[in-house]
Amino acid sequence: VRLQVQNVEKPLYRGTFHCFQSIIKQESAFGLYKGIGSPMMGLTFINALVFGVQGNTLRALGKDTPLNQFLAGSAAGAIQCVICCPMELAKTRMQLQGTGEYKLKTKNYKNSLDCLIKIYRKEGLRGINRGMVSTFIRETPSFGFYFLTYDCMTRYLGCEAEDSYVIPKLLFSGGMSGIVSWLSTYPMDVIKSRLQADGVGGITQYNGILDCVRKSYHEEGWRVFTRGLTSTLLRAFPVNAATFATVTVFLMYMRSEDNIPECEPGPVIHQPSSL
């Protein structure tokens, strides 16, 4: 977030590693966890919603095909925006608080919940849903590629329930799914972050998505749409590796406890929705 929205004329950070060093030096290790309250509150519900909607949509479509995997994932991504957008708004505001052009002597927000409450009091529902359209545009295809990649990877690697290497294979498949999903829509994430950070310092720069795209490109060129990509991918692999492997193994375990076959006929562990 800090790399995505920093002022191009007076940049605070030269790259991912320099940003990491600067946060540790200026704000201590706790600075790395700014805004953690928002994801802690929202991610449980988001993941439950995503995997639940994806599984039920895939069953409703009736056939486990690559296209249906993409459509089911896209449906899940679209629906979870209701929680994701306010959560990321609070996270963005908390992460920027006290840095660069947003540096103030007193803190505007005590925590993520206080941040959302104050935004709501000042701007209403429209305020806490700032960036909803850009979030929707990012999340819908992103989650489609997310689930499609995982399905393709597990099939390609031949993940079998009896395989002693099934866990590493699931971790690798999940990690690659996260990377592909972020690469597919990353430029829109940059725009979303800029829109949600807009106005924090008292000055509103953008009138909407297209205006943000136009001004960002005019001022910084095409590279602006890759700002922060390295740190995002470094985070994406372990996070999504853990997420997908945990969900898959947990569902396999629960199904086996109920004496239900762990896999459909065939050599491959299907998506969690098909287990």
Salt bridges, closest charged atoms under 4 A:
GLU27 OE2 - ARG2 NH1 2.70
GLU27 OE1 - LYS34 NZ 3.30
ASP64 OD2 - ARG155 NH2 3.27
ASP64 OD2 - HIS270 ND1 3.40
GLU88 OE2 - ARG138 NH2 3.14
GLU88 OE1 - LYS192 NZ 2.51
ASP114 OD2 - LYS118 NZ 3.35
GLU123 OE1 - ARG130 NH2 2.97
GLU139 OE1 - ARG138 NE 2.94
ASP151 OD2 - ARG155 NE 2.98
ASP163 OD2 - LYS169 NZ 2.67
ASP189 OD1 - ARG138 NH1 2.36
ASP211 OD1 - ARG214 NH2 2.74
ASP211 OD2 - LYS215 NZ 3.27
GLU220 OE2 - ARG194 NH2 2.94
GLU220 OE1 - ARG227 NH2 2.43
